Amino acid sequence: MIFDSHAHYDDEQFDKDREALLMELNENGVMGILNMSSSYESINKTINLTKKYPFIYGAIGIHPSDALDYNDDVKNEIISLLKKDKIVAIGEVGLDYYWEDNPSKEVQRKVLEDQYDIARKASVPIILHDREAHGDIMEIYRKNSDVISVFHSYSGSPEMAKEIISLGGYIGVSGVVTFKNAKKLPDVVKETPLNRILIETDAPYMSPVPNRGKRNRSDFLYSVADKIAEIKGVSSKEVLLKTQENVKRILKID
C-alpha cells in the first residue's frame, strides 16, 4: 500500500544489498517507489533501476549542488530520456543556499528555471529541493505554477504551504514529522488537505521514529503514515491509500 514518492536507491549505501532489500520492500507492501536522480551520474543509475524493478519509477534532473554540471548537452539528454517508459518527472532539482561551496544563487536559479521549462514541455511534474531558499523558490514557483510542483521534505511554514496548494502544488512529508523537535511540520500536515500530501523517505536519509539513526527504507513509511493519521484524526490506511492515489495521479501511473 505504500508509494514512496522520493527515494535514492541508487545511493552507494545500498550497493551491498540493494536487490535483496528492494524485493523485501515489495513483499512488505511497498507497491511503488519514485527514485530521484540528483547528480548527472545518478541519472543512468535511476534509469537502470526502473528497467530492473517493475515497481520503481524515475525522476531525472540536476540537483542545485551540482548546478555547474548542467549545460545544453545535459539538457538535451534529459529531454530525450523523458520519452522513456517509467521516467515520469523532473527531480530532484531546486535551490540550496545552505552550503557555502554550492554554485551561486544566480546559477542555481537559472538551472531551476530551465528545468521547469523542460518539465512544462514534457508535461511532467517537478520535484523541488528547497533548503534555506524559501523566498526565491516561491518566486520561481509562482511564475511556473502551471507545472505540477512537489515540495520535497517540506520545511516551510503553514502559510507558505497554503500558497503552494492554492497554486496547485503538493507537500512532501518525510520522517521529520515523527521527530520530537519537529515544530512547524505537524501544523502544516494538520492544515494541508490529505489530497495534497505525498509521503516520502528520502532514503537512505531521514529515517522516522522509531528507526531514527538507521538507514532509511520505504517500509519505514508506515510510521510516517501513522503520525499523519494521528495528526489528522483519520486511519493510517486512509493516509496510505490517499497518498498513493495522489502520487499516481500526478505521475499519470495507472
C-alpha positions in Angstrom: 0.0 0.0 0.0 3.0 2.3 0.2 4.1 4.6 -2.6 7.4 6.2 -1.7 7.4 9.5 -3.6 11.1 10.3 -3.1 14.0 7.9 -2.6 17.6 7.4 -3.7 18.1 3.6 -4.1 20.9 4.3 -6.5 22.9 5.6 -3.5 26.1 3.7 -2.6 24.7 2.9 0.8 22.5 0.3 -0.9 25.3 -1.3 -3.0 25.8 -4.3 -0.8 22.2 -5.4 -0.5 20.1 -3.4 -3.0 18.4 -6.3 -4.8 17.5 -8.3 -1.6 16.3 -5.1 0.1 14.1 -4.0 -2.8 12.5 -7.4 -3.1 11.8 -7.4 0.7 10.3 -4.0 0.5 7.9 -5.1 -2.3 6.9 -8.1 -0.1 6.3 -5.7 2.8 3.7 -3.7 0.9 5.8 -1.1 -1.0 4.0 -1.1 -4.3 5.7 1.9 -5.8 8.9 4.0 -5.5 9.9 7.2 -7.3 13.6 7.1 -7.4 15.3 10.5 -7.7 18.4 11.3 -9.6 20.3 14.3 -8.3 23.8 14.3 -9.9 24.4 13.7 -13.6 25.9 10.3 -12.8 22.8 9.2 -11.0 20.5 9.7 -14.0 21.6 6.4 -15.7 21.6 4.6 -12.3 18.0 5.7 -11.9 17.0 4.6 -15.4 18.6 1.2 -14.8 16.6 0.7 -11.6 13.3 1.5 -13.5 14.2 -1.2 -16.1 15.0 -3.9 -13.5 12.2 -3.4 -11.0 8.6 -3.1 -12.1 7.5 -1.0 -9.1 10.3 1.6 -9.5 9.7 4.8 -11.5 12.3 7.5 -12.2 12.7 11.3 -11.9 15.7 12.8 -13.6 17.3 16.2 -13.2 20.3 18.1 -11.8 20.4 18.9 -8.1 21.2 22.6 -7.2 24.5 21.4 -5.5 25.6 20.2 -9.0 24.2 23.0 -11.0 27.5 23.7 -12.6 27.2 20.3 -14.3 24.1 21.5 -16.2 24.6 22.6 -19.8 22.9 22.3 -23.2 24.1 18.7 -23.7 22.7 17.6 -20.4 19.5 19.5 -21.1 19.0 17.7 -24.4 19.8 14.4 -22.8 17.2 14.9 -20.1 14.6 15.9 -22.8 15.4 12.7 -24.7 15.3 10.5 -21.6 11.9 11.8 -20.6 10.5 9.9 -23.6 11.4 6.5 -21.9 8.9 4.4 -20.2 8.7 5.0 -16.4 10.7 8.2 -16.5 7.9 10.4 -15.2 9.2 13.5 -13.5 12.0 16.1 -13.3 13.8 15.8 -10.0 15.5 16.3 -7.7 16.0 19.9 -8.6 15.7 23.2 -6.8 17.7 25.7 -4.7 20.1 25.0 -1.8 21.5 28.1 -0.1 22.8 26.2 3.0 26.2 25.1 1.7 28.7 27.9 1.1 30.5 26.0 -1.6 27.4 25.4 -3.7 27.1 27.1 -7.0 26.0 30.8 -6.8 22.4 31.6 -6.2 22.2 33.1 -9.7 23.4 29.8 -11.3 21.1 27.7 -9.2 18.1 29.8 -10.1 18.9 29.7 -13.8 19.3 26.0 -13.8 16.0 25.5 -11.9 14.1 27.8 -14.3 15.5 25.9 -17.3 14.4 22.5 -15.8 11.0 24.0 -15.1 10.8 24.7 -18.8 11.7 21.1 -19.6 9.0 19.8 -17.3 6.4 22.1 -18.9 7.2 21.0 -22.4 7.2 17.3 -21.4 4.0 17.7 -19.3 5.6 16.1 -16.2 5.7 17.2 -12.6 8.8 18.7 -11.0 10.2 17.6 -7.6 11.7 20.5 -5.6 14.6 20.6 -3.2 14.3 23.8 -1.0 16.9 24.4 1.6 17.1 27.9 3.2 15.7 29.3 -0.1 12.0 29.8 0.5 11.7 33.3 -0.9 13.5 32.6 -4.2 11.9 29.2 -4.8 8.5 30.6 -4.2 9.2 33.4 -6.6 10.2 30.9 -9.3 7.3 28.6 -8.4 4.7 31.4 -8.8 6.0 32.1 -12.3 5.8 28.4 -13.2 2.6 27.3 -11.3 1.3 25.7 -14.5 3.8 22.9 -13.8 2.8 20.5 -11.0 5.3 21.0 -8.3 6.1 18.8 -5.3 8.0 20.5 -2.4 10.2 17.6 -1.2 10.6 17.1 2.5 8.7 20.3 3.2 10.3 22.6 5.6 8.4 25.9 5.2 5.6 27.5 7.2 1.9 26.6 7.2 1.2 29.9 5.4 3.7 29.0 2.6 2.1 25.6 2.3 -1.3 27.2 1.8 0.0 29.3 -1.1 1.7 26.2 -2.6 -1.6 24.3 -2.5 -3.6 27.3 -3.8 -1.3 27.3 -6.9 -1.8 23.5 -7.5 1.3 22.1 -5.7 1.9 19.2 -3.3 3.6 18.9 0.0 6.1 16.0 0.5 6.1 14.7 4.1 9.1 12.8 5.4 10.2 11.1 8.6 10.8 14.5 10.1 7.1 14.7 11.0 7.8 12.0 13.6 10.7 13.8 15.3 10.1 15.3 18.7 11.7 18.6 17.7 9.5 19.0 14.6 7.8 22.3 15.2 6.1 23.6 12.0 5.6 20.3 10.1 2.8 18.9 12.3 0.9 22.1 11.8 1.5 22.0 8.1 0.1 18.4 8.0 -2.9 19.4 10.1 -3.8 22.2 7.8 -3.0 20.6 4.4 -5.8 18.6 2.7 -4.9 14.9 2.5 -5.3 15.0 -1.3 -2.3 17.4 -1.4 0.1 15.3 0.7 2.7 12.8 -0.5 4.8 10.6 1.8 8.5 10.1 1.2 11.6 8.6 2.8 14.5 10.4 1.0 16.1 7.0 1.6 18.8 6.4 2.8 18.3 9.5 4.8 15.9 10.9 7.5 14.6 7.7 9.0 11.4 8.2 11.1 11.0 7.4 14.7 11.3 4.6 15.9 14.1 3.9 13.4 15.8 7.3 13.6 19.6 6.8 13.0 19.2 3.8 10.9 19.5 3.6 7.1 16.0 4.7 5.8 13.9 2.3 3.7 10.5 2.6 2.1 8.6 0.3 4.5 9.5 2.7 7.4 6.8 5.0 5.9 4.2 3.0 7.9 5.5 5.1 10.8 5.1 8.4 8.8 1.5 7.3 7.8 0.7 6.6 11.5 1.9 10.0 12.5 -0.1 11.8 9.8 -3.2 9.8 10.7 -2.8 10.8 14.4 -2.4 14.5 13.4 -5.4 14.5 11.1 -7.7 12.1 13.0 -8.0 9.5 10.3 -6.9 6.0 9.9 -3.4 5.0 8.7 -5.0 3.0 5.9 -6.7 6.1 4.6 -3.4 8.0 4.7 -1.7 5.3 2.7 -4.4 4.9 0.2 -4.9 8.6 -0.4 -1.2 9.4 -0.7 -0.8 6.5 -3.1 -3.7 7.9 -5.2 -2.1 11.4 -5.1 1.3 10.3 -6.4 -0.2 8.0 -9.1 -2.4 10.8 -10.3 0.4 13.4 -10.7 2.8 10.9 -12.3 0.0 9.5 -14.6 0.5 6.0 -13.4 -2.4 3.5 -13.8 
